[in-house]
Amino acid sequence: MSEPCELTAVEARARIGRKELSPVELLESCISRIEAVDHAVNAMVARDFDRARESAKQAEAAVLRGDRLGALHGLPVGIKDLTPTKGLRTTWGSPIFRDHVPTEDAGLVRRIREAGGIIIGKTNTPEWGAGANTRNSVYGATGNPFNPVMSAAGSSGGSAVVLATGMAPLCHGSDMGGSLRNPAGFNGIVGFRPTPGAVPAENRGLGWSGLGVEGPMGRNVADTCLLMSVLASDDGGDPLATTIYGKQVRAPGDYYPAEQIDLSRIRAAFTADFGFTPTEKHIRAVFAEKTALFRGAFGQASDATPDCSGTNESFEVLRATGYLTAQLDRYRNRPQDIGPNIRVNVEEGLKYSAVDVARAHETQTQIYRRWQSFFRDHDVIITPTITLSPRPWRELYPAEIDGVKTRTYFHWLSLAYAVTIPGHPAVSLPVGLDHNGMPFGLQIVGPRGGDAFVLAVAQALETALAGDARTARPVPDISKLKAAAPISAMEGFLSWD
């Protein structure tokens, strides 16, 4: 019999509502799993067990009283360590904030608590979310649960590993160059990048930029939709939050449950590289094999891609200017306290002129309009989630792919940032293992504003693939993780070398 911590969030919430599962029992199961396996992967880095236990007792009492219960009532939730949590250490993976304890929750954390969610702890992230390899000098590296010497990707790597190992049923993440989607692909779970503004973030330095978003992560699509239904909201502090004269364009409930989709009516475009990404030969082969198993389920399945010319150049400039906004003062005043990824981003940004930034915005607009033309003839685009299979976390970033040098330290994330630039919603869906025995993810990209639609397509595809061992969600071996040596003993755990 599976343990309560292994239940899906939807099933656990239903059992709590039927008084078949105690929130206390669920929380204790999650805590036991954390204590049993986290030494091997280092994903849940700041723990709030005492307050979580008190919240679980209160949640149980509410059930017994017959109170009206929120959407997440009694469900433990992990929060990425880039997001403030009242009374719980939030470091951004930076030694500057090693002992920082916020006095207020971020808006999305507040909404999770109001919906009955129980914050169990903070999940690991790269320093300030920079780079897609989850390691920092505060908490160290996070290992992949399928092989702890391998990268969990990032920057929401801790959240993905927490989900994959059953430490919590739901986790929050954020995404710029794939920080939700990449770790979902590497760890065999679901990560959803919403349309900018769908999940308001009141603390973003560049409030008018749609590059960075907050979003949900889960073990399956339904769980991800459940969390999205709570995260979606409005906040006047985020200028991209979508409202018209005080009315939300999409109500939170529109995201869950996802509508039923008939795949035979969907026009799907398949591409391994968007015409420009350095996707490795291994991943191209796996993508071809996996998609051959289900292409026939779609009404139309074509090999096609929108014109993504200029994506690398536009993303590089716009990303760097964002880092100038957030990190320039620390770069100048506390250079000894920032890591190599932050340093290289700031130094790159300092090289650009106003003309470079103007051209990057113009290119982004041109790409966006080409994407809209493409979606007149297609409903979704399906790609691999990441250009390569997991590599050791000791490698700060992939300097080459198939023997060819990458153009930047984040070039290997280009399948994800190809979608970031036009601002479309996208979900990473786990689809079995690659040839190396590591999780393989498919990225499903929806049309402009098609958040609920693309989640529904992902749910339909997930259902169709679940019965085949070649395409079902992979699950790490918990017994091996329990017996594994601590990742903290591995060379380079707390360093950048």
Kinemage of the C-alpha trace (Angstrom):
@kinemage 1
@onewidth
@group {chain A} dominant
@subgroup {mainchain}
@vectorlist {calphas} color= white
{ca met a 1} P 0.000 0.000 0.000
{ca ser a 2} L 1.352 3.433 -0.937
{ca glu a 3} L 2.028 5.995 1.757
{ca pro a 4} L -0.157 9.125 2.062
{ca cys a 5} L 2.694 11.283 0.771
{ca glu a 6} L 2.526 9.410 -2.538
{ca leu a 7} L -1.111 10.337 -3.183
{ca thr a 8} L -1.793 12.898 -5.879
{ca ala a 9} L -2.815 16.293 -4.545
{ca val a 10} L -6.286 15.918 -6.052
{ca glu a 11} L -6.836 12.531 -4.428
{ca ala a 12} L -5.407 13.629 -1.079
{ca arg a 13} L -7.648 16.708 -1.038
{ca ala a 14} L -10.688 14.587 -1.903
{ca arg a 15} L -9.932 12.133 0.903
{ca ile a 16} L -9.486 14.987 3.360
{ca gly a 17} L -12.854 16.384 2.325
{ca arg a 18} L -14.473 12.953 2.805
{ca lys a 19} L -12.814 12.607 6.240
{ca glu a 20} L -10.878 9.582 4.980
{ca leu a 21} L -7.461 11.202 5.413
{ca ser a 22} L -6.318 13.453 8.225
{ca pro a 23} L -4.245 16.525 7.305
{ca val a 24} L -2.041 15.562 10.255
{ca glu a 25} L -1.512 12.072 8.841
{ca leu a 26} L -0.654 13.479 5.408
{ca leu a 27} L 1.794 16.016 6.823
{ca glu a 28} L 3.560 13.454 9.002
{ca ser a 29} L 3.920 11.175 5.979
{ca cys a 30} L 5.540 14.014 4.010
{ca ile a 31} L 7.853 14.878 6.903
{ca ser a 32} L 8.879 11.228 7.215
{ca arg a 33} L 9.698 11.113 3.490
{ca ile a 34} L 11.764 14.302 3.745
{ca glu a 35} L 13.732 12.915 6.675
{ca ala a 36} L 14.227 9.594 4.885
{ca val a 37} L 15.488 10.775 1.481
{ca asp a 38} L 16.441 14.452 1.461
{ca his a 39} L 19.978 13.699 2.623
{ca ala a 40} L 20.519 12.125 -0.802
{ca val a 41} L 19.196 15.017 -2.897
{ca asn a 42} L 19.104 18.212 -0.746
{ca ala a 43} L 15.838 19.634 -2.065
{ca met a 44} L 13.866 20.839 0.992
{ca val a 45} L 16.396 23.250 2.409
{ca ala a 46} L 14.475 25.320 4.984
{ca arg a 47} L 11.877 23.400 6.958
{ca asp a 48} L 8.877 24.736 8.838
{ca phe a 49} L 7.709 21.534 10.502
{ca asp a 50} L 6.572 23.000 13.832
{ca arg a 51} L 4.272 25.591 12.282
{ca ala a 52} L 3.151 23.089 9.654
{ca arg a 53} L 2.135 20.639 12.374
{ca glu a 54} L 0.104 23.331 14.122
{ca ser a 55} L -1.555 24.258 10.825
{ca ala a 56} L -2.340 20.605 10.121
{ca lys a 57} L -4.043 20.268 13.503
{ca gln a 58} L -6.123 23.342 12.764
{ca ala a 59} L -6.968 21.969 9.318
{ca glu a 60} L -8.088 18.682 10.863
{ca ala a 61} L -10.284 20.508 13.377
{ca ala a 62} L -11.927 22.455 10.527
{ca val a 63} L -12.756 19.206 8.742
{ca leu a 64} L -14.292 17.719 11.872
{ca arg a 65} L -16.369 20.853 12.447
{ca gly a 66} L -17.739 20.652 8.934
{ca asp a 67} L -16.303 24.030 7.930
{ca arg a 68} L -16.192 25.113 4.309
{ca leu a 69} L -12.771 23.961 3.063
{ca gly a 70} L -10.452 25.705 0.622
{ca ala a 71} L -9.143 24.168 -2.602
{ca leu a 72} L -5.825 23.198 -0.983
{ca his a 73} L -7.153 22.421 2.500
{ca gly a 74} L -4.635 20.297 4.396
{ca leu a 75} L -2.178 19.899 1.505
{ca pro a 76} L 1.545 20.464 2.246
{ca val a 77} L 3.162 22.843 -0.264
{ca gly a 78} L 6.824 23.615 -0.968
{ca ile a 79} L 7.793 27.205 -1.845
{ca lys a 80} L 10.810 28.018 -4.002
{ca asp a 81} L 13.493 29.888 -2.082
{ca leu a 82} L 13.177 32.978 -4.278
{ca thr a 83} L 9.806 33.864 -2.738
{ca pro a 84} L 9.350 35.482 0.703
{ca thr a 85} L 7.634 33.415 3.391
{ca lys a 86} L 6.705 35.063 6.662
{ca gly a 87} L 8.721 33.698 9.571
{ca leu a 88} L 10.614 31.210 7.384
{ca arg a 89} L 14.142 31.794 6.140
{ca thr a 90} L 14.301 33.049 2.553
{ca thr a 91} L 17.818 33.350 1.129
{ca trp a 92} L 17.527 33.542 -2.680
{ca gly a 93} L 20.478 31.135 -2.524
{ca ser a 94} L 22.688 34.115 -1.667
{ca pro a 95} L 25.108 34.392 1.266
{ca ile a 96} L 24.009 38.032 1.566
{ca phe a 97} L 20.635 36.768 2.797
{ca arg a 98} L 21.844 33.620 4.542
{ca asp a 99} L 19.922 34.460 7.734
{ca his a 100} L 17.087 36.533 6.274
{ca val a 101} L 13.619 35.867 7.715
{ca pro a 102} L 10.818 37.859 6.013
{ca thr a 103} L 8.104 39.520 8.058
{ca glu a 104} L 5.480 39.165 5.305
{ca asp a 105} L 4.382 36.520 2.827
{ca ala a 106} L 4.551 37.158 -0.889
{ca gly a 107} L 1.101 37.432 -2.435
{ca leu a 108} L 1.120 33.949 -3.921
{ca val a 109} L 2.142 32.413 -0.583
{ca arg a 110} L -0.693 34.271 1.081
{ca arg a 111} L -3.165 32.895 -1.478
{ca ile a 112} L -1.899 29.356 -0.880
{ca arg a 113} L -2.400 29.725 2.865
{ca glu a 114} L -5.860 31.257 2.381
{ca ala a 115} L -6.827 28.236 0.264
{ca gly a 116} L -5.843 25.919 3.128
{ca gly a 117} L -2.387 24.969 1.910
{ca ile a 118} L 0.236 24.225 4.557
{ca ile a 119} L 3.718 25.611 3.874
{ca ile a 120} L 6.062 22.749 4.770
{ca gly a 121} L 9.340 24.389 3.729
{ca lys a 122} L 11.477 26.111 1.110
{ca thr a 123} L 12.900 24.348 -1.929
{ca asn a 124} L 16.420 24.838 -3.215
{ca thr a 125} L 17.323 27.103 -6.128
{ca pro a 126} L 20.464 28.452 -7.817
{ca glu a 127} L 21.713 31.774 -6.468
{ca trp a 128} L 19.042 34.338 -7.408
{ca gly a 129} L 17.654 31.735 -9.821
{ca ala a 130} L 20.582 32.253 -12.206
{ca gly a 131} L 21.441 29.221 -14.285
{ca ala a 132} L 19.529 25.989 -14.588
{ca asn a 133} L 21.730 23.928 -12.276
{ca thr a 134} L 20.397 24.020 -8.708
{ca arg a 135} L 23.401 24.770 -6.527
{ca asn a 136} L 24.443 27.685 -4.353
{ca ser a 137} L 26.917 28.559 -1.602
{ca val a 138} L 24.246 28.681 1.132
{ca tyr a 139} L 22.616 25.265 0.888
{ca gly a 140} L 24.769 23.497 -1.683
{ca ala a 141} L 23.733 21.381 -4.660
{ca thr a 142} L 20.504 19.517 -5.319
{ca gly a 143} L 20.843 16.102 -6.926
{ca asn a 144} L 18.560 14.351 -9.382
{ca pro a 145} L 16.471 11.666 -7.610
{ca phe a 146} L 17.107 9.226 -10.449
{ca asn a 147} L 20.860 9.642 -9.904
{ca pro a 148} L 21.998 12.157 -7.258
{ca val a 149} L 25.279 12.929 -9.013
{ca met a 150} L 23.263 14.320 -11.917
{ca ser a 151} L 21.722 17.775 -12.191
{ca ala a 152} L 18.117 18.398 -11.178
{ca ala a 153} L 18.141 21.414 -13.561
{ca gly a 154} L 16.642 24.659 -12.315
{ca ser a 155} L 16.036 27.126 -11.191
{ca ser a 156} L 13.037 25.354 -9.611
{ca gly a 157} L 15.139 22.214 -9.175
{ca gly a 158} L 14.398 21.799 -5.482
{ca ser a 159} L 10.643 21.940 -6.104
{ca ala a 160} L 10.849 19.334 -8.862
{ca val a 161} L 12.842 16.922 -6.689
{ca val a 162} L 10.471 17.417 -3.738
{ca leu a 163} L 7.583 16.398 -5.975
{ca ala a 164} L 9.349 13.489 -7.643
{ca thr a 165} L 10.296 11.959 -4.287
{ca gly a 166} L 6.944 12.459 -2.525
{ca met a 167} L 8.149 15.054 -0.009
{ca ala a 168} L 5.083 17.203 -0.778
{ca pro a 169} L 2.137 16.896 -3.184
{ca leu a 170} L 2.454 20.434 -4.595
{ca cys a 171} L 5.228 22.965 -5.147
{ca his a 172} L 5.603 26.483 -6.436
{ca gly a 173} L 8.197 27.562 -8.968
{ca ser a 174} L 9.112 30.388 -11.315
{ca asp a 175} L 10.255 30.550 -14.925
{ca met a 176} L 12.224 32.833 -17.216
{ca gly a 177} L 14.383 30.646 -19.431
{ca gly a 178} L 12.537 27.455 -18.485
{ca ser a 179} L 13.036 27.428 -14.708
{ca leu a 180} L 9.731 25.586 -14.189
{ca arg a 181} L 9.861 23.462 -17.318
{ca asn a 182} L 13.508 22.367 -17.320
{ca pro a 183} L 13.492 20.760 -13.842
{ca ala a 184} L 10.114 19.216 -14.606
{ca gly a 185} L 11.705 17.551 -17.631
{ca phe a 186} L 14.794 16.372 -15.721
{ca asn a 187} L 12.850 14.945 -12.758
{ca gly a 188} L 9.735 13.391 -14.266
{ca ile a 189} L 7.063 15.797 -13.037
{ca val a 190} L 4.821 18.525 -14.526
{ca gly a 191} L 5.757 22.211 -14.662
{ca phe a 192} L 3.561 24.935 -16.139
{ca arg a 193} L 4.677 28.342 -17.400
{ca pro a 194} L 1.542 30.519 -17.500
{ca thr a 195} L 0.873 33.577 -19.618
{ca pro a 196} L 2.641 36.578 -18.025
{ca gly a 197} L 0.291 38.217 -15.541
{ca ala a 198} L -1.909 35.168 -14.960
{ca val a 199} L -0.098 34.611 -11.655
{ca pro a 200} L 0.620 38.103 -10.330
{ca ala a 201} L 3.983 38.821 -8.745
{ca glu a 202} L 3.969 42.137 -6.955
{ca asn a 203} L 7.710 42.237 -6.242
{ca arg a 204} L 9.218 42.008 -9.749
{ca gly a 205} L 11.796 44.726 -10.409
{ca leu a 206} L 10.853 45.009 -14.101
{ca gly a 207} L 7.101 44.910 -13.715
{ca trp a 208} L 6.393 45.498 -17.403
{ca ser a 209} L 8.600 42.638 -18.577
{ca gly a 210} L 6.875 39.337 -19.290
{ca leu a 211} L 10.051 37.247 -19.291
{ca gly a 212} L 9.779 36.030 -15.697
{ca val a 213} L 6.603 34.388 -14.357
{ca glu a 214} L 5.456 32.430 -11.302
{ca gly a 215} L 3.704 29.107 -11.729
{ca pro a 216} L 2.633 25.694 -10.409
{ca met a 217} L 4.354 22.312 -10.369
{ca gly a 218} L 2.800 18.917 -9.659
{ca arg a 219} L 3.186 15.203 -10.237
{ca asn a 220} L 0.473 15.230 -12.863
{ca val a 221} L -1.533 17.750 -14.844
{ca ala a 222} L -4.606 17.706 -12.606
{ca asp a 223} L -2.495 18.549 -9.538
{ca thr a 224} L -0.802 21.344 -11.461
{ca cys a 225} L -4.196 22.727 -12.475
{ca leu a 226} L -5.336 22.592 -8.851
{ca leu a 227} L -2.448 24.767 -7.688
{ca met a 228} L -2.856 27.062 -10.693
{ca ser a 229} L -6.480 27.649 -9.695
{ca val a 230} L -5.197 29.191 -6.451
{ca leu a 231} L -2.155 31.034 -7.809
{ca ala a 232} L -4.150 32.757 -10.577
{ca ser a 233} L -5.461 36.034 -9.271
{ca asp a 234} L -5.120 39.799 -9.588
{ca asp a 235} L -2.779 42.193 -7.846
{ca gly a 236} L -2.418 45.885 -8.590
{ca gly a 237} L 1.268 45.596 -7.745
{ca asp a 238} L 1.835 43.639 -10.965
{ca pro a 239} L 1.126 45.807 -14.026
{ca leu a 240} L 0.755 42.696 -16.209
{ca ala a 241} L -1.999 41.170 -14.054
{ca thr a 242} L -4.915 40.853 -16.464
{ca thr a 243} L -7.927 42.945 -15.511
{ca ile a 244} L -10.386 45.116 -17.404
{ca tyr a 245} L -12.069 47.817 -15.319
{ca gly a 246} L -11.573 45.825 -12.150
{ca lys a 247} L -12.802 42.503 -13.540
{ca gln a 248} L -10.485 39.547 -13.961
{ca val a 249} L -10.442 38.248 -17.503
{ca arg a 250} L -9.987 34.686 -16.242
{ca ala a 251} L -11.342 33.526 -12.912
{ca pro a 252} L -9.013 31.261 -10.934
{ca gly a 253} L -11.449 28.356 -11.257
{ca asp a 254} L -11.066 28.448 -15.042
{ca tyr a 255} L -7.837 26.498 -14.677
{ca tyr a 256} L -9.275 23.546 -12.786
{ca pro a 257} L -10.533 21.081 -13.631
{ca ala a 258} L -9.128 21.330 -17.128
{ca glu a 259} L -11.724 20.908 -19.854
{ca gln a 260} L -11.903 17.602 -21.678
{ca ile a 261} L -10.091 17.755 -25.008
{ca asp a 262} L -10.514 15.437 -27.989
{ca leu a 263} L -6.990 15.119 -29.382
{ca ser a 264} L -8.356 14.055 -32.754
{ca arg a 265} L -9.534 17.644 -33.211
{ca ile a 266} L -6.137 19.168 -32.361
{ca arg a 267} L -3.606 20.343 -34.950
{ca ala a 268} L -0.156 19.636 -33.519
{ca ala a 269} L 3.188 20.858 -34.851
{ca phe a 270} L 6.279 18.843 -33.887
{ca thr a 271} L 9.808 20.242 -33.796
{ca ala a 272} L 12.971 19.068 -32.060
{ca asp a 273} L 14.714 22.428 -32.278
{ca phe a 274} L 12.463 25.365 -33.291
{ca gly a 275} L 14.879 25.667 -36.215
{ca phe a 276} L 17.739 26.998 -34.075
{ca thr a 277} L 18.315 25.217 -30.749
{ca pro a 278} L 21.377 22.956 -30.170
{ca thr a 279} L 19.316 19.846 -29.353
{ca glu a 280} L 21.662 16.887 -28.914
{ca lys a 281} L 21.398 13.868 -31.213
{ca his a 282} L 20.378 11.626 -28.327
{ca ile a 283} L 17.386 13.833 -27.445
{ca arg a 284} L 16.382 14.140 -31.106
{ca ala a 285} L 16.276 10.355 -31.335
{ca val a 286} L 14.281 9.980 -28.118
{ca phe a 287} L 11.863 12.693 -29.254
{ca ala a 288} L 11.291 10.909 -32.562
{ca glu a 289} L 10.715 7.574 -30.825
{ca lys a 290} L 8.320 8.933 -28.200
{ca thr a 291} L 6.247 11.066 -30.527
{ca ala a 292} L 5.924 8.232 -33.056
{ca leu a 293} L 3.904 6.390 -30.408
{ca phe a 294} L 1.152 9.018 -30.267
{ca arg a 295} L 1.288 11.325 -33.300
{ca gly a 296} L -1.681 9.456 -34.729
{ca ala a 297} L -3.869 10.564 -31.821
{ca phe a 298} L -3.921 14.139 -33.182
{ca gly a 299} L -6.195 15.251 -35.980
{ca gln a 300} L -3.201 16.837 -37.684
{ca ala a 301} L 0.444 16.075 -36.899
{ca ser a 302} L 3.015 17.974 -38.921
{ca asp a 303} L 6.710 18.709 -38.645
{ca ala a 304} L 6.724 22.485 -38.461
{ca thr a 305} L 8.014 25.429 -36.442
{ca pro a 306} L 7.339 29.147 -36.253
{ca asp a 307} L 10.121 31.384 -37.523
{ca cys a 308} L 12.229 32.013 -34.406
{ca ser a 309} L 14.968 34.053 -36.093
{ca gly a 310} L 16.605 36.423 -33.618
{ca thr a 311} L 15.464 34.573 -30.495
{ca asn a 312} L 18.956 34.032 -29.098
{ca glu a 313} L 19.950 37.654 -29.601
{ca ser a 314} L 16.741 39.091 -28.189
{ca phe a 315} L 16.672 36.870 -25.121
{ca glu a 316} L 20.340 37.443 -24.333
{ca val a 317} L 19.918 41.229 -24.257
{ca leu a 318} L 16.584 41.329 -22.434
{ca arg a 319} L 17.725 38.766 -19.882
{ca ala a 320} L 20.925 40.687 -19.191
{ca thr a 321} L 19.110 43.988 -18.710
{ca gly a 322} L 16.890 42.288 -16.163
{ca tyr a 323} L 19.961 41.218 -14.227
{ca leu a 324} L 21.302 44.772 -14.328
{ca thr a 325} L 18.108 45.913 -12.649
{ca ala a 326} L 18.275 43.285 -9.930
{ca gln a 327} L 21.991 42.789 -9.332
{ca leu a 328} L 24.084 45.782 -10.436
{ca asp a 329} L 24.352 47.258 -6.949
{ca arg a 330} L 25.449 43.936 -5.445
{ca tyr a 331} L 27.940 43.443 -8.279
{ca arg a 332} L 29.505 46.819 -7.493
{ca asn a 333} L 29.262 46.833 -3.702
{ca arg a 334} L 29.541 43.162 -2.677
{ca pro a 335} L 31.419 41.384 -5.490
{ca gln a 336} L 32.840 38.844 -3.040
{ca asp a 337} L 29.301 37.679 -2.201
{ca ile a 338} L 28.008 36.880 -5.677
{ca gly a 339} L 28.593 33.744 -7.719
{ca pro a 340} L 29.884 33.321 -11.285
{ca asn a 341} L 26.464 33.209 -12.965
{ca ile a 342} L 25.380 36.534 -11.473
{ca arg a 343} L 28.722 38.081 -12.349
{ca val a 344} L 28.628 37.025 -15.999
{ca asn a 345} L 25.044 38.229 -16.420
{ca val a 346} L 25.797 41.694 -15.042
{ca glu a 347} L 28.986 42.040 -17.064
{ca glu a 348} L 27.148 41.033 -20.212
{ca gly a 349} L 24.433 43.588 -19.514
{ca leu a 350} L 26.998 46.364 -19.083
{ca lys a 351} L 28.195 45.762 -22.649
{ca tyr a 352} L 24.842 46.579 -24.235
{ca ser a 353} L 23.702 50.011 -25.399
{ca ala a 354} L 20.240 51.549 -25.515
{ca val a 355} L 20.242 50.725 -29.232
{ca asp a 356} L 20.864 47.054 -28.429
{ca val a 357} L 17.957 47.023 -25.978
{ca ala a 358} L 15.642 48.775 -28.442
{ca arg a 359} L 16.491 46.257 -31.155
{ca ala a 360} L 15.967 43.354 -28.756
{ca his a 361} L 12.461 44.602 -27.962
{ca glu a 362} L 11.757 45.128 -31.654
{ca thr a 363} L 12.948 41.601 -32.470
{ca gln a 364} L 10.813 40.181 -29.672
{ca thr a 365} L 7.764 41.908 -31.158
{ca gln a 366} L 8.531 40.561 -34.631
{ca ile a 367} L 8.897 37.028 -33.252
{ca tyr a 368} L 5.606 37.379 -31.368
{ca arg a 369} L 3.766 38.380 -34.562
{ca arg a 370} L 5.297 35.514 -36.540
{ca trp a 371} L 4.084 33.135 -33.832
{ca gln a 372} L 0.546 34.466 -34.133
{ca ser a 373} L 0.609 33.756 -37.865
{ca phe a 374} L 1.865 30.233 -37.180
{ca phe a 375} L -0.925 29.508 -34.712
{ca arg a 376} L -3.574 30.255 -37.325
{ca asp a 377} L -2.778 26.825 -38.740
{ca his a 378} L -1.756 24.983 -35.549
{ca asp a 379} L -3.247 24.593 -32.090
{ca val a 380} L -0.159 23.418 -30.162
{ca ile a 381} L 3.565 22.951 -30.673
{ca ile a 382} L 5.287 19.890 -29.203
{ca thr a 383} L 9.045 19.827 -28.553
{ca pro a 384} L 11.473 18.170 -26.159
{ca thr a 385} L 11.544 20.112 -22.901
{ca ile a 386} L 15.354 20.396 -22.798
{ca thr a 387} L 18.086 20.115 -25.422
{ca leu a 388} L 20.013 17.415 -23.573
{ca ser a 389} L 19.893 14.585 -21.028
{ca pro a 390} L 20.860 15.344 -17.390
{ca arg a 391} L 24.581 15.848 -16.821
{ca pro a 392} L 26.522 15.888 -13.522
{ca trp a 393} L 25.718 18.860 -11.282
{ca arg a 394} L 29.462 19.459 -10.883
{ca glu a 395} L 29.303 20.861 -14.434
{ca leu a 396} L 28.211 24.455 -13.848
{ca tyr a 397} L 26.663 24.567 -17.320
{ca pro a 398} L 27.036 22.623 -20.600
{ca ala a 399} L 29.896 24.290 -22.476
{ca glu a 400} L 29.294 22.086 -25.508
{ca ile a 401} L 26.599 19.883 -27.011
{ca asp a 402} L 27.595 17.103 -29.421
{ca gly a 403} L 31.052 18.629 -29.602
{ca val a 404} L 29.812 22.096 -30.573
{ca lys a 405} L 30.471 25.014 -28.207
{ca thr a 406} L 27.381 26.660 -26.732
{ca arg a 407} L 27.115 30.421 -27.307
{ca thr a 408} L 26.216 31.291 -23.680
{ca tyr a 409} L 26.011 29.499 -20.344
{ca phe a 410} L 22.234 29.301 -20.814
{ca his a 411} L 22.175 28.383 -24.526
{ca trp a 412} L 21.194 24.808 -23.618
{ca leu a 413} L 17.882 26.222 -22.354
{ca ser a 414} L 16.889 27.599 -25.755
{ca leu a 415} L 13.981 25.186 -26.289
{ca ala a 416} L 12.396 26.871 -23.284
{ca tyr a 417} L 13.305 30.503 -23.912
{ca ala a 418} L 12.096 30.171 -27.499
{ca val a 419} L 8.648 30.152 -25.866
{ca thr a 420} L 9.462 32.831 -23.282
{ca ile a 421} L 10.134 35.454 -25.943
{ca pro a 422} L 6.642 35.416 -27.561
{ca gly a 423} L 4.988 34.930 -24.144
{ca his a 424} L 2.945 31.810 -24.862
{ca pro a 425} L 1.907 29.368 -22.107
{ca ala a 426} L 3.708 26.013 -22.030
{ca val a 427} L 3.699 22.847 -19.947
{ca ser a 428} L 6.387 20.193 -19.508
{ca leu a 429} L 4.919 16.689 -19.390
{ca pro a 430} L 6.933 13.631 -18.253
{ca val a 431} L 7.076 10.943 -20.955
{ca gly a 432} L 9.097 7.979 -19.713
{ca leu a 433} L 12.892 7.723 -19.782
{ca asp a 434} L 15.565 8.612 -22.313
{ca his a 435} L 18.294 6.235 -23.542
{ca asn a 436} L 20.384 7.036 -20.444
{ca gly a 437} L 17.612 5.925 -18.098
{ca met a 438} L 16.858 9.516 -17.049
{ca pro a 439} L 13.467 11.260 -17.240
{ca phe a 440} L 12.406 12.699 -20.577
{ca gly a 441} L 9.965 15.588 -20.865
{ca leu a 442} L 7.831 16.934 -23.678
{ca gln a 443} L 7.077 20.638 -23.897
{ca ile a 444} L 3.552 21.425 -25.084
{ca val a 445} L 3.124 25.047 -26.155
{ca gly a 446} L -0.304 26.634 -26.423
{ca pro a 447} L -1.650 29.631 -28.315
{ca arg a 448} L -1.577 33.178 -27.000
{ca gly a 449} L -3.578 33.266 -23.761
{ca gly a 450} L -4.420 29.586 -24.068
{ca asp a 451} L -3.441 28.580 -20.532
{ca ala a 452} L -6.455 26.410 -19.724
{ca phe a 453} L -6.463 25.008 -23.260
{ca val a 454} L -2.839 23.840 -23.231
{ca leu a 455} L -3.301 22.294 -19.776
{ca ala a 456} L -6.302 20.402 -21.128
{ca val a 457} L -4.302 19.132 -24.106
{ca ala a 458} L -1.524 18.027 -21.736
{ca gln a 459} L -4.041 16.232 -19.519
{ca ala a 460} L -5.550 14.400 -22.494
{ca leu a 461} L -2.102 13.346 -23.706
{ca glu a 462} L -1.069 12.321 -20.194
{ca thr a 463} L -4.128 10.068 -19.961
{ca ala a 464} L -3.398 8.537 -23.358
{ca leu a 465} L 0.232 7.780 -22.446
{ca ala a 466} L -0.170 6.629 -18.844
{ca gly a 467} L -0.817 2.979 -19.667
{ca asp a 468} L 2.422 2.461 -21.620
{ca ala a 469} L 5.633 1.949 -19.637
{ca arg a 470} L 7.540 3.698 -22.426
{ca thr a 471} L 5.614 6.930 -21.931
{ca ala a 472} L 4.215 6.859 -18.375
{ca arg a 473} L 5.601 9.167 -15.700
{ca pro a 474} L 8.824 7.665 -14.296
{ca val a 475} L 9.213 7.312 -10.533
{ca pro a 476} L 12.571 7.314 -8.710
{ca asp a 477} L 13.597 4.385 -6.517
{ca ile a 478} L 12.861 5.636 -3.004
{ca ser a 479} L 14.587 2.676 -1.358
{ca lys a 480} L 17.844 3.529 -3.131
{ca leu a 481} L 17.598 7.147 -2.045
{ca lys a 482} L 17.011 6.119 1.558
{ca ala a 483} L 20.186 4.027 1.440
{ca ala a 484} L 22.263 6.538 -0.515
{ca ala a 485} L 25.210 8.451 0.907
{ca pro a 486} L 24.529 12.125 1.714
{ca ile a 487} L 24.989 14.453 -1.212
{ca ser a 488} L 26.702 16.884 1.159
{ca ala a 489} L 29.695 14.531 1.257
{ca met a 490} L 30.238 14.833 -2.508
{ca glu a 491} L 33.114 16.943 -3.788
{ca gly a 492} L 32.070 20.442 -4.838
{ca phe a 493} L 28.788 20.356 -2.919
{ca leu a 494} L 29.158 23.909 -1.530
{ca ser a 495} L 31.609 25.400 -4.019
{ca trp a 496} L 31.492 26.688 -7.591
{ca asp a 497} L 34.404 24.504 -8.740
